[in-house]
Amino acid sequence: MTTRSVTDRLGGLAFGGDYNPEQWDEPVWKEDDELMRRARVNLATVGVFSWALLEPEEGRYDFAWLDAHIDRLHGNGVAVDLATPTASPPPWFTLAHPDALPVTPDGTRLTHGSRDTYCLTAPAYRSAARRIASALAERYGDHPALALWHVHNEYGTLCHCDHTAAAFRGWLRARHGSLDALNDTWGTAFWSQCYTSWEQVLPPRATQWHKNPGQALDFHRFWSDEIIAAYREQRDAIRVHSDRPVTTNLMLPGYQNVDLWSLARELDVVTSDHYPGSPGLDAAADTAFHADRTRSLADGSPWLLMEQGTSTVYDRDRVLAKEPGEMLRHTLGHIARGSEGALFFQWRQSRAGAEMWHSAMVPHAGPDSRIFREVTQVGDAIARLGELAGSTVSAPVAVLHDADAWWALSVDGLPSPDLGYHEALGQAHRALWDAGVTVDFAHPGQELGRYRLVIAPALFLMSDAGAENLRRYVEGGGTLLVQHAGGFVDDRLHARLGGYPAGPLREALGIRVEEYRPLRREERIALSDGSYGTVWSESLRSGNAETLAAYTQGMLTDRPALTRHRYGAGQGWYLSTRLNGAGYGALIHRLLDEAGAGPDTPGLPAGVEAVTRHAPDGRRWQVLINHGPDTVSLPEPAHDLLTGTTARDLPPGACAVLRKP
């Protein structure tokens, strides 16, 4: 099952969002029907936070209210993405099962009063989650309105309780087999941590100073597997009664403690939520980062944007509004990169509750508002793009992404707190986006031969198999850039001895790192090509590699900072510091030139985003978004699906979806 089974049922791309009619009364429902028709909504997510109404007491279900709303939506031409409500257990559950409430690392048991107040390892919670999923599927599994099942919501809550400790020990037994193997993997000879019985092993709870890094890494892996197992249980309970596709919404980039590659393989349709982390052009770049990453998790197949905000941009400790036109530009940014539509959280802005200030398709001001007018414009645009359904996107460049590497950079005791994993991925993707290049994300263990250029921005942890795979990639003709602190530890989080990185990768790169030298806060280190580095530097031997830029300060003066090694039919590049933005952008342009990987549409000025979607029958569509201040002439006139006319230029802030010959 794929997104095509959803779009076939909808008759085009999806448009809509979370719908919570239980918060309103009948006059509002009647207005909702009319406004949804006006906005051309065709898919509504229902029931995400409705457990207390669906099961008002344990084992007693009340579906009558949901029956009425699903039938009403169906009668109004709106299909349903039906959610299991397990992200928010009702008060009766936590009163009956206080041991199922989550416990923080310092031993504090949280209380009911928010969402996600559950421990994923608690038997009572898992049993209740399976029961409600099964009951919903038995009742609605073949309902004609049903297009998609939506399990849970943004899995992510961690817990360190005794249920978790028991489950963690079971997972460790299965992974390591014996205490001797566990002690060796965790390096427990240090600080007298050797375990002599399994009962001594706990989750990484609050302790006096640094936690054991191997223990912390294994806990991340364990919790990821627990999330996937919990999802599978609900999915399988649903499949007993329904043949509709099943998904859960991923939350990117770092909210969920889960191996997204592994979880995505369990989904019939990969779906995700996106809220930009900064305004303006950065939000557009963040949209592309999110969409490229989600498409990659879907193995290049079409996917679905499950949530975005009509006017929500998170900027650290505040929520900013989107500017006029950004709703459409962000939506098309996702569709350009493979999404089969766009859904929002939520349909109608809540008048009470914890998220009453979260933007919505119908704001507090009602339909006579800029927000709703733009919603109808977006709905009309998506309705014109039905022929894109099922088409895909290809990319000449990959950025390597691995959950183990992320978790390894989150343990205690690292030489610098600034080796930010997602920041490094974001810098690499942004430089490629600025260059007009479409990007895939890839796991270091997967086949990489189709990519002209592969960038490894933050592979601090690298398995032997991953290092060998990258060596073969270079030997076979690929161009690889490995960045600072790459491959310093193996998949047990043990330091590589004899110099970094892993042996096969040293062979491909032609260098050996002898010493790492973190930089002070705000410190810069100058390079011979006029750029400068921050955060980190290294003393390395270039071996057979060519030095392209050297350090010009301190003990590293004249030592290599950027190297290139011609190995086999390819090239292995190594960058031993974090370059400033301009310097890094120049390096990416140089790599693209050397690898023969150009922008999706050559000749467009900076600020014009262009991505092409391809159909199996050879049809192509080019999505263009002008983020710049000037009108841009198109390389050749083409039919624009958004306007139904021939487009010859693109004004500032405008979008076009061109049908290509």
N, C-alpha and C positions, 0 to 999 in steps of 0.2 A: 504494500500500500504506500502511496506517495501523496504529495500535495496535489497531484493531478486528479486523484479521486475526490478531493475537496473542491477544486475549481470546476470539475465537471458537474458536480452537484449544484454549484452556485451559478454555473453558466458564465463564468469569468473570474477575474481576480477578486479576492476577498476584501471587504471594507466594512468596518464596524468597530466593536469594542465590547468591554465588559459591561454587562447590563444587570443592574441590581434593583428590579422592580419592587422587591420587598421593602425598600426604603420609602416607597411612595404610595399614593392612593389612586383610585380609579380615574379621577379627572386627569391626573398626570399621565396615566397609562394611555389614555385616549390621545393626549397630545403627543406622547412618544410615538405612537403609531403613525401619526401624520408627519412628524418631523423626520422619522426614519425613512419614510418614503421620499420626502423632499431631499434628504441627504444621500439617497441611494444606498442605504445600509443593506447588506445582504447576509451578514454573519454577526451573531451576538454571542458572547461568552456569558454563560449563566451558571450561577450556583457556587462560585469560587469560595465565598465566605458565608455559606448558608447552612452550616451543619446544625446550628441550634434550632432552626426552623424545620429542617428536614427530619431530624431525629430529636424531638423535644425531650425525650427521656430514653434511657438505654433500651434498645430493641423495639421501640415504638416509632414508626415512621409516619410522617404526614406529607404526602405528595400532592394533595389536592390543589394547593396554591401553585405549585410548580407545573402541574398539568395544565392549569388555566393559562399560565404565561407562555409555556412552550406552544400550546395550541394557538394562542393569540399571535405570537411571532410568526408561526407557520402560515397562518391565515393572512398575515401582512407581507408575505414573501420574504421573510427573514429566516435563514437557517440558524441552527444552534450548535455552538461549541459547548458541550455540557461538561462541567467540571465536577470532580470529586472535591468535597469541601475540607479535606483533611489538613490543610495548613492552619486551620483555626478551630481547635476543638472547643465544644461548648462548655459552659460552666459546670454542668452536671458531671461531665466526664472527669474534670480535674478534681472535683470534690470526691468522686467515687474512687479515683486512682491518683492520689497525690504523688505516688512514686513515679508517675509518668511525666511529671513536670521537669523541665531541664535544670541541670545543675552547672554552675559556672566553674572555671578552674579553681577558684578559691573556696569552693564548697557551698556557695550560696544557692539554695533552691529557689528558683524564680516562682512567682505567683501568677495566677490567671489575671488577665486584664489587657492583654495585647494580642497580636497574632503570633503564630509559631510557638505557642507555649506547650511544647510536647518534647519528649525524648524519643528519638527515632528508634532506639533499641528497646524501649519498654514493651514487653509482650502485650500488655493491655491496649496500648496505643496501636500497635501493628494489627492486632485482631480487630479492633474497632474500625480501623481504616479499611481493611479488607471487607468487612461487613457492609459498610455504607457504600463502597464502590460496587459491590455485588448487587446490593438492593437497587441502586440507581440503574445499573446495566440491565437487570431483569425487567425493570419497569419501562425503560426508554430505549433499550438496545436496538429496536427496529422502528422507532418512531420516524415518520417521514421527514420531520424537521431536522433530525440529527445528522450533522455532517462530520463531526469530529469529537473525540473524547479528550478531555483536558485533565490529566491526573495532577492533583495537588496544586501548589503554586510556589515557584521559585525555591525549590528545596535548598536548605542551607543551614538550619539551626544545629549548632554543636551542643554536645552534652558530655559531662564528665562524671556521671553518677555511677552507682554500683551496677546497674544494668549494663551500662556502657563498659565498665571494667570487665565484667564477665564475658561480654561479647568480644571485646578487644583481645582477651586472652585466648578465646576460641579461634579468632582470626590469626593470631600469632602462631598458635600451634600448627594450624594448617599451612601457614606460609613458611615457617622455619623448621618445623618438625621436632626440635629438641631445644632444651634450655642452653645447651652448649652452643648451638648454632645461633640462638638469639643473643647470647652474651658476646659472641664473636662479632656479630653484625652490629650491635649497638656499642661495641668498644667499652664494655662495662668494667674492664680492668682499670680504667681511669676512674678516680674518685671512689673506689671501693664499692662499685654498684653491682657486682656480680649477683645474679639471681640463682637461688638454690631450690626454689619451688615456684610453680606457676602462680600461686596465690599471692606472691610478693609483687607481681607485675601489675601496674596500674596505668591508667591514662596519664598523660602529661599534665598533672594538676599543678596548682601554684606551689612553688617551692622556694628555697632560700635564695638561689641565684640562677645561673643558667640551667635550663633543662637539658637532658641528654638529647643531642640532635637526632640520633638514630631513632630514638623513641618517638620524638615529635614527627619525624618524617613518616614512620610507620603508622602513627595515629591518623595523619592526613589520608594515607592510603586506605586504611581501615574504614574511616568515615565515608570516604567516597564509595567504597564497595557497599557500605550499609545503605546509603542513599539509593544506589542502583538496585539493590535487592528490594528495598521498600517500594520503589517504582514498579519493578517487575511484578510484585505481588498484586498490586492494584490492577496493573495492565492485564495480567492473566485472569483475574477475577472478572474483569469486563469482557474479555474475549470469549468467555463461556457463553455469554448472552448476546454479543454484538459483533458484527463484522466491520464496523466503521473504524477508521484509523485512530490510533491512540498516541498522545504526546504528553509531554510536560514542558513548561516554559523555562528555558535556560536564561540565566541572568548574567550578563557579561559586564566587565571582564573578570573581576576578582571577588564577586559577592559570594559565590557558592564554593564551598570546599568540596569540589568534585572534579574528577578527571572527565572533562567535557567530551573528549574523544570516546571514552568508554560509554558514557551515558547516551551520547548521540546515536551510537550504534543500536541502542534498544528502542529508539523512537521510530514510529511509522512515518511521522513527519517531524522534521527538526523545526522547532519554534523558539523564539527568544524575545526578550524584552530589552528596550533601549531607551535610556534617558541620558542625553549628553552631559558631560562633566564640566563644560565651559562654554561660553557663548560665542556667537559670531562665526567666523571662518573655522575656528577650532571645533565648533559643534558639527559643522559639515564634514570635517576630516574625521571626527569621532564616529559619525554615522557610517562613513565608508569603512573604518576599522571594524566596527561592529558587524556590518553586513558581510564584509569579506570573510571575517572569522566564522560567522554562522554558516555561510555557504560552504566553507571548507569543512566544518564539522558535519555537514550533510553530504560530504564526499562529492561536492560539485553539483548535487541535485538541487532543484528548487526547494525553497524553505518558506517559512511564513513569519512575518513580524507580528508577534502576539500582543505586544504592548508598546506604546510610545505615548508621550504627552502632547496634547494640542498646544500647550504653552508652558512646558516644564523643562528648565535647564538647571541642573544642580551645579552650584559653584561653591564648593566647600560647605560653609555654614549657612547658606541661603539658597533660595530657589528663585531663579530669574525667569522672566517671561520671554517667549520667543517673539521675534520681530515679525511684522507683516510679511507674508510670503514664505516664511521659513517652514511652516507646516507642510506646504506642498514640496518645497525643496528637500526637506528631510525625508518625506515619504518617498519621493522619487529616487532619492539616494539609496534607499533600501531596495526598491523595486529594480533599479538599474543593476544591482549586484545580486539578483536572484530571488528576491522575495516575491511570493505569489499574492501580494496584496499588502494591506496595512490595517491593523487593529489598534485601538487606543484603550488606555485606562483613563477614564471610563466614559460611558455614554452621558450620564447626567451627573453634574457636580453635586456631591453630597451636601446636605444642609446641616448635618451634625456628624460627629464621630472624628476619629483620629486623622482622617485624610480629607476633611471637608475643604481644605485649601489646595488639594491636588487638582490640577486643571482637568477639564473634561470637554467632551464634544458639545454638550449643552451646558454652558456655564451658569453660575448663579444669576447673571444678568438675563438669561433666557435666550431665545432664538434671535431676538433683535439685538445682535451683538456682532462685533468683528469676528470673534472666535467662531460662532456658528456659521457666519457667512463663508469663512474660509473652509470650514468643514464641508459645506455643500460643494465648494469649488474642488476640494480634494476628492470627494465622492464622485463628482462628475468626471474628473480626470481619470480615476481608476476605472470607471465604467467604460471608458473609451479604449482601455488597454487589454481587453480580454484576449486578443490574439497572441499576446506574449506568454500565455499560460503554457508551462512545460518547457519553455526555452531555458538555456543555460548560459553560463559565463565561463570563459577560459582566461587563464592568467599565465604570463611568461615568467613570473617571479614568485618565490615562496619565502615566507618568514617562518622560521621554525618555532614551534610552540609545544611545550611539554609540561604537564602538571607537576611531575616530579621535580623539574628544574625550578618551577615557581615555589613549591613547598620547601625545597632545599635552601632557597634564598630567604625563607621566613624563619629559619631556626635561630636560636640564640648563639652568640659567640662569634659572629662573622667579623672580619677585620674592619668593615665599614657598614653603617646602617643605610647607606645610600645606593646600594646595588639593587635598585628597584626593578622588579621583574617586568611588570606591565608598563612601567615608564620606558624601559628599553624597547619593548615591542612596539609601543606607541611611537617612539622616535623613528624607528625603522619604517614603520608603515606610513607615517606622515611624510617622510622624505620621498618615498615612492609615490604617494598620492600627489604631492606637490609636483612631481615629475610627470604626472598624467598616466602612471602605470597601474594597471589592475593587479591585485595581489591575492594570492592564496596564502593561507596558513597551512603548515604541514607538520606532522610529527617526525622527529629525527629518525625514526625507524622505518618510515614508509618509503616506497619507491619514488625517487626524486628525478629520474631521468628526463621527464617532460619539461622540466624547468631550465631556463637558460641561466638563471641566477638564483642562488639560495643564500639567505642571510640568517645567521645564528646570533641574535643580539644578546641573549642572556642564558646560554646553556651551561650554567655553572655546574650542574650535575649532568653527566653524560654516561650512559651505559657503554660497555665494550662493544655491544652490537650496534649501537647508534654511531659510535666513533668509526667503526668499520664501514658502516653504510655511507657515511660522509666521505670517507677515503675513496670508496668505490665510485661515488658520484663525481668527485674531482678527476679521478683517473679516467673515467669514461667520457670526459669532455665538459663537465660542468664548471661553473665559476662559483666559488664559495667564499663568503666573508664570515669569519668567526671573530667575535668581539671579546673584549677584555674579560678575564676570569672565566673564559670558556673551557669546559671540560676539566675543571680543577678537582672534581670529586667523581667517584663512580656511583653506581646505583645503590650502593649501601651507605652512601655519604662518607666514604673513606677517601682521604686525600690521595691523589695520584703521586706516587713516589718517582724520583728520578727526574723531576721536572714536569711541568704541565704543558699541554693537556694530555689526554689519553694517547698512548703510543701510536695507533693507526692514524690519528688525526695529526700528531706531530709530523708523521711521515708526509702527509698530504700538504701540510702548511710549511714544512721546511724550517721550523723554528722550535725552540725550547725555552719556556719561561722558567727562569731561575729564581726570581724574587718578585713578590707583589709589594707595591708601595702605595697604599691608599693616600689620597690627598686630604688636606685639612678642609674644613668647611669654607666655601667661597674661594678656595685656592685654585689658581689656573697654572697650567704648565704649558710652555710654548713649544711649538713644533716648527721644524725647518721650512715647512711649506706655507707658513703664515697663519695656520689655524692654531687652536689651543685645546687642551684637554682639561677635564674636570673630574672630580670624584676619585679617580683611580689611575695608577700608572704601574708599569712593570719593567723589570730588567730582563731582557730576553736575548738569546743568541739567535742570530738570523740563519745560521747553518747554510743551506743552499738557497735560501730565500733572498730576494732583492729588497733592499731597503728603499722605500719610496718617500718616507718622511722620518726624521729623527728628532729626538728631544734636544732642546737647546738650553736646558737649565740643570743645575745641581749635579749630583752624581750620575744622572742619566744622560748628561750631555754627549751627543753623538751616538747614543744607543738607539736601536731601531724602535720606532713607534708604530709605523705602518709598513707591512711587508707584503710581497707577492712572490709566490712560488709556482713555477710552471711544473706541473706534475702529471705524467701521463698525457692525456689529450686536453687537460683542463688547467685551472688556476686555483690555488688556495691562498686567500688573502687573510691577514691577521691584523687586527687593530687593538692595541694594548691600552687604550685610554678611552674615555667617553668624550668624543669631539663636541665642540660647540655646534649650534644649529647650522650656521653657514658652512662650516668646515665639513660637517657630516653630509649636508646636502650636496656639496661639491663631490665628496667621495662617492655618494650613491650615483650621481650622474656619470662619473668616470666608470664605475662598475657596469652600469647599464650599457654604456658605449662599448666597453670591452666584451661584454657578454652578448651584444647584439640584441638587446631587449629594449624596445622603444615604447613610447606611449601608445595607448589604444587608438588615438586619432592624432597623428603628427600634424604640427602646424598650428594648433590652437594655442592662444595666449594663456599665460598663467591665470588661474582663477576660474577656468572653464573646465568643469568635470565632464568626462566622456567615457561611457562604458557601453559595450556592445553585448546584446543577448542574441544567442544563436538557436534556431530551431533545428530539429533533426532533418527536416526536409530542405535545409539550406537557406531558409528565410533568416533575415537579420533585422534587428532594430537597434538603433543607436540612441541612448538616453543622454541628453546634454543638459547641464545645469550651469548657468552663468553666475558665479559668485562674485564676479568683478564689477567695477564701476562703469564699464564702457560697453557699448553695443559691439557685438562680434559678428563679422561676416562668416557664414558657413562655407566650408570648402566646396560644397556643391549643393544646389537646392534639392530638397526632398520633401515627401509628404509627411506632415506632422500629425500624428494621431490625436494630439491634445486639441488642436484647433480645426482639424479637417481640411487644412489648406497647405499650400506649398510654402515651406519655410526657407528663407534666404539669409536671415540674420537672427541674432539672439540678443534682445535688449538686456540691460543689467537686471539681475534677479530673476530672469525668465528661465523657463524649462521647455524642452522639446523632446518628443519621442519620435524619431524619424524612421520610417519604413525604408530600408535600404534595398537596392536591387540585388 
